[in-house]
Amino acid sequence: MPSLSEVKILRTWRQRNEIGRIDRIHYVISRADGEPRRCYVDAGAALHQVLDEHLQAVGYIGPKSDEEH
């Protein structure tokens, strides 16, 4: 498995309508070749806590419900 010395996270969000995966955070990283890669992390992982704290710090409260569109 390749190891990146510096990972750049480009975007982070929570997805709507993920049955059974309520506490999953999606994110996009910039790969070593510059191409974006979409990833996700579930609750319990150290990265999940870091991303969750960041989302809270910037005021992100999650995806809009169908009523809010």
VMD Tcl script that builds the backbone (N, CA, C; Angstrom):
set m [mol new atoms 207]
animate dup $m
set s [atomselect $m all]
$s set {name element resname resid chain x y z} {
  {N N MET 1 A 0.850 -1.177 0.000}
  {CA C MET 1 A 0.000 0.000 0.000}
  {C C MET 1 A 0.892 1.235 0.000}
  {N N PRO 2 A 0.622 2.176 -0.882}
  {CA C PRO 2 A 1.455 3.383 -0.931}
  {C C PRO 2 A 1.273 4.256 0.309}
  {N N SER 3 A 2.304 4.951 0.632}
  {CA C SER 3 A 2.271 5.853 1.776}
  {C C SER 3 A 2.494 7.275 1.284}
  {N N LEU 4 A 1.620 8.182 1.699}
  {CA C LEU 4 A 1.756 9.580 1.305}
  {C C LEU 4 A 2.323 10.366 2.471}
  {N N SER 5 A 3.331 11.169 2.205}
  {CA C SER 5 A 3.923 11.959 3.282}
  {C C SER 5 A 3.012 13.114 3.681}
  {N N GLU 6 A 2.229 13.608 2.727}
  {CA C GLU 6 A 1.321 14.712 3.018}
  {C C GLU 6 A 0.010 14.475 2.275}
  {N N VAL 7 A -1.045 14.252 3.034}
  {CA C VAL 7 A -2.356 14.032 2.442}
  {C C VAL 7 A -3.131 15.338 2.489}
  {N N LYS 8 A -3.712 15.702 1.360}
  {CA C LYS 8 A -4.492 16.931 1.292}
  {C C LYS 8 A -5.960 16.546 1.124}
  {N N ILE 9 A -6.775 16.876 2.128}
  {CA C ILE 9 A -8.208 16.620 2.062}
  {C C ILE 9 A -8.859 17.832 1.408}
  {N N LEU 10 A -9.564 17.583 0.308}
  {CA C LEU 10 A -10.159 18.665 -0.475}
  {C C LEU 10 A -11.578 19.014 -0.032}
  {N N ARG 11 A -12.401 18.005 0.246}
  {CA C ARG 11 A -13.796 18.209 0.655}
  {C C ARG 11 A -14.187 17.150 1.661}
  {N N THR 12 A -15.142 17.499 2.535}
  {CA C THR 12 A -15.656 16.575 3.537}
  {C C THR 12 A -17.145 16.816 3.702}
  {N N TRP 13 A -17.928 15.741 3.840}
  {CA C TRP 13 A -19.375 15.887 4.010}
  {C C TRP 13 A -19.970 14.603 4.561}
  {N N ARG 14 A -21.221 14.714 4.989}
  {CA C ARG 14 A -22.015 13.549 5.370}
  {C C ARG 14 A -23.052 13.338 4.272}
  {N N GLN 15 A -23.273 12.090 3.900}
  {CA C GLN 15 A -24.199 11.762 2.816}
  {C C GLN 15 A -25.595 11.471 3.370}
  {N N ARG 16 A -26.588 11.832 2.606}
  {CA C ARG 16 A -27.965 11.545 2.962}
  {C C ARG 16 A -28.337 10.129 2.532}
  {N N ASN 17 A -29.346 9.571 3.180}
  {CA C ASN 17 A -29.969 8.301 2.788}
  {C C ASN 17 A -29.022 7.104 2.831}
  {N N GLU 18 A -28.123 7.064 3.780}
  {CA C GLU 18 A -27.268 5.898 3.944}
  {C C GLU 18 A -27.830 5.059 5.082}
  {N N ILE 19 A -28.662 4.125 4.748}
  {CA C ILE 19 A -29.321 3.284 5.743}
  {C C ILE 19 A -28.274 2.447 6.459}
  {N N GLY 20 A -28.294 2.508 7.786}
  {CA C GLY 20 A -27.345 1.740 8.578}
  {C C GLY 20 A -25.963 2.357 8.667}
  {N N ARG 21 A -25.726 3.466 8.018}
  {CA C ARG 21 A -24.415 4.113 8.027}
  {C C ARG 21 A -24.584 5.584 8.374}
  {N N ILE 22 A -25.307 5.847 9.430}
  {CA C ILE 22 A -25.627 7.222 9.792}
  {C C ILE 22 A -24.377 8.017 10.146}
  {N N ASP 23 A -23.403 7.362 10.744}
  {CA C ASP 23 A -22.227 8.090 11.210}
  {C C ASP 23 A -21.021 7.861 10.302}
  {N N ARG 24 A -21.208 8.001 9.005}
  {CA C ARG 24 A -20.127 7.871 8.022}
  {C C ARG 24 A -19.820 9.256 7.469}
  {N N ILE 25 A -18.542 9.574 7.347}
  {CA C ILE 25 A -18.117 10.844 6.773}
  {C C ILE 25 A -17.381 10.545 5.469}
  {N N HIS 26 A -17.790 11.216 4.409}
  {CA C HIS 26 A -17.153 11.091 3.102}
  {C C HIS 26 A -16.142 12.227 2.952}
  {N N TYR 27 A -15.078 11.963 2.207}
  {CA C TYR 27 A -14.090 13.003 1.952}
  {C C TYR 27 A -13.369 12.712 0.645}
  {N N VAL 28 A -12.776 13.741 0.066}
  {CA C VAL 28 A -12.002 13.615 -1.170}
  {C C VAL 28 A -10.586 14.061 -0.864}
  {N N ILE 29 A -9.621 13.232 -1.262}
  {CA C ILE 29 A -8.212 13.578 -1.076}
  {C C ILE 29 A -7.561 13.803 -2.434}
  {N N SER 30 A -6.451 14.472 -2.423}
  {CA C SER 30 A -5.647 14.649 -3.621}
  {C C SER 30 A -4.569 13.568 -3.600}
  {N N ARG 31 A -4.579 12.695 -4.598}
  {CA C ARG 31 A -3.597 11.616 -4.668}
  {C C ARG 31 A -2.228 12.159 -5.059}
  {N N ALA 32 A -1.217 11.324 -4.970}
  {CA C ALA 32 A 0.152 11.742 -5.283}
  {C C ALA 32 A 0.280 12.248 -6.720}
  {N N ASP 33 A -0.535 11.687 -7.629}
  {CA C ASP 33 A -0.474 12.130 -9.023}
  {C C ASP 33 A -1.371 13.332 -9.294}
  {N N GLY 34 A -2.002 13.879 -8.236}
  {CA C GLY 34 A -2.828 15.062 -8.374}
  {C C GLY 34 A -4.301 14.781 -8.631}
  {N N GLU 35 A -4.633 13.527 -8.914}
  {CA C GLU 35 A -6.023 13.154 -9.163}
  {C C GLU 35 A -6.780 13.020 -7.840}
  {N N PRO 36 A -8.053 13.428 -7.818}
  {CA C PRO 36 A -8.830 13.286 -6.593}
  {C C PRO 36 A -9.284 11.851 -6.376}
  {N N ARG 37 A -9.426 11.471 -5.125}
  {CA C ARG 37 A -9.932 10.149 -4.772}
  {C C ARG 37 A -10.971 10.299 -3.684}
  {N N ARG 38 A -12.146 9.724 -3.904}
  {CA C ARG 38 A -13.231 9.796 -2.933}
  {C C ARG 38 A -13.107 8.637 -1.958}
  {N N CYS 39 A -13.194 8.944 -0.663}
  {CA C CYS 39 A -13.053 7.956 0.389}
  {C C CYS 39 A -14.139 8.177 1.440}
  {N N TYR 40 A -14.232 7.283 2.396}
  {CA C TYR 40 A -15.127 7.482 3.532}
  {C C TYR 40 A -14.529 6.820 4.758}
  {N N VAL 41 A -15.018 7.250 5.925}
  {CA C VAL 41 A -14.558 6.687 7.185}
  {C C VAL 41 A -15.761 6.564 8.106}
  {N N ASP 42 A -15.856 5.439 8.791}
  {CA C ASP 42 A -16.952 5.197 9.717}
  {C C ASP 42 A -16.548 5.579 11.138}
  {N N ALA 43 A -17.557 5.742 11.990}
  {CA C ALA 43 A -17.326 6.083 13.395}
  {C C ALA 43 A -16.412 5.043 14.035}
  {N N GLY 44 A -15.596 5.502 14.948}
  {CA C GLY 44 A -14.672 4.623 15.649}
  {C C GLY 44 A -13.237 4.770 15.176}
  {N N ALA 45 A -13.046 5.257 13.971}
  {CA C ALA 45 A -11.704 5.474 13.445}
  {C C ALA 45 A -11.199 6.849 13.898}
  {N N ALA 46 A -9.901 6.954 14.087}
  {CA C ALA 46 A -9.311 8.223 14.544}
  {C C ALA 46 A -9.583 9.349 13.557}
  {N N LEU 47 A -9.525 9.061 12.264}
  {CA C LEU 47 A -9.767 10.100 11.256}
  {C C LEU 47 A -11.210 10.602 11.333}
  {N N HIS 48 A -12.147 9.734 11.666}
  {CA C HIS 48 A -13.550 10.147 11.789}
  {C C HIS 48 A -13.684 11.249 12.830}
  {N N GLN 49 A -13.024 11.086 13.964}
  {CA C GLN 49 A -13.102 12.088 15.030}
  {C C GLN 49 A -12.513 13.422 14.563}
  {N N VAL 50 A -11.393 13.379 13.871}
  {CA C VAL 50 A -10.757 14.607 13.376}
  {C C VAL 50 A -11.668 15.320 12.375}
  {N N LEU 51 A -12.224 14.565 11.424}
  {CA C LEU 51 A -13.095 15.169 10.418}
  {C C LEU 51 A -14.391 15.686 11.050}
  {N N ASP 52 A -14.940 14.949 12.009}
  {CA C ASP 52 A -16.160 15.374 12.690}
  {C C ASP 52 A -15.930 16.685 13.447}
  {N N GLU 53 A -14.807 16.797 14.139}
  {CA C GLU 53 A -14.488 18.036 14.865}
  {C C GLU 53 A -14.339 19.204 13.891}
  {N N HIS 54 A -13.737 18.953 12.742}
  {CA C HIS 54 A -13.589 20.012 11.740}
  {C C HIS 54 A -14.955 20.452 11.209}
  {N N LEU 55 A -15.816 19.489 10.869}
  {CA C LEU 55 A -17.142 19.832 10.363}
  {C C LEU 55 A -17.923 20.662 11.381}
  {N N GLN 56 A -17.812 20.303 12.642}
  {CA C GLN 56 A -18.493 21.068 13.691}
  {C C GLN 56 A -17.902 22.468 13.806}
  {N N ALA 57 A -16.590 22.576 13.698}
  {CA C ALA 57 A -15.923 23.873 13.840}
  {C C ALA 57 A -16.324 24.851 12.745}
  {N N VAL 58 A -16.585 24.343 11.555}
  {CA C VAL 58 A -16.972 25.238 10.454}
  {C C VAL 58 A -18.489 25.405 10.359}
  {N N GLY 59 A -19.226 24.810 11.301}
  {CA C GLY 59 A -20.670 24.993 11.353}
  {C C GLY 59 A -21.479 24.073 10.460}
  {N N TYR 60 A -20.875 23.017 9.967}
  {CA C TYR 60 A -21.589 22.069 9.103}
  {C C TYR 60 A -22.493 21.200 9.968}
  {N N ILE 61 A -23.770 21.188 9.652}
  {CA C ILE 61 A -24.713 20.405 10.460}
  {C C ILE 61 A -25.262 19.196 9.721}
  {N N GLY 62 A -24.798 18.940 8.545}
  {CA C GLY 62 A -25.216 17.749 7.796}
  {C C GLY 62 A -26.023 18.106 6.575}
  {N N PRO 63 A -26.369 17.100 5.796}
  {CA C PRO 63 A -27.135 17.355 4.583}
  {C C PRO 63 A -28.532 17.831 4.898}
  {N N LYS 64 A -29.114 18.577 3.974}
  {CA C LYS 64 A -30.468 19.082 4.167}
  {C C LYS 64 A -31.476 17.942 4.008}
  {N N SER 65 A -32.543 18.008 4.762}
  {CA C SER 65 A -33.607 17.038 4.604}
  {C C SER 65 A -34.409 17.388 3.356}
  {N N ASP 66 A -35.290 16.503 2.930}
  {CA C ASP 66 A -36.098 16.763 1.750}
  {C C ASP 66 A -36.979 17.981 1.932}
  {N N GLU 67 A -37.410 18.238 3.160}
  {CA C GLU 67 A -38.256 19.387 3.450}
  {C C GLU 67 A -37.499 20.719 3.318}
  {N N GLU 68 A -36.193 20.695 3.506}
  {CA C GLU 68 A -35.397 21.927 3.472}
  {C C GLU 68 A -34.983 22.325 2.063}
  {N N HIS 69 A -35.182 21.484 1.068}
  {CA C HIS 69 A -34.777 21.815 -0.306}
  {C C HIS 69 A -35.669 22.809 -0.941}
}
mol reanalyze $m
mol bondsrecalc $m
mol representation Tube
mol addrep $m
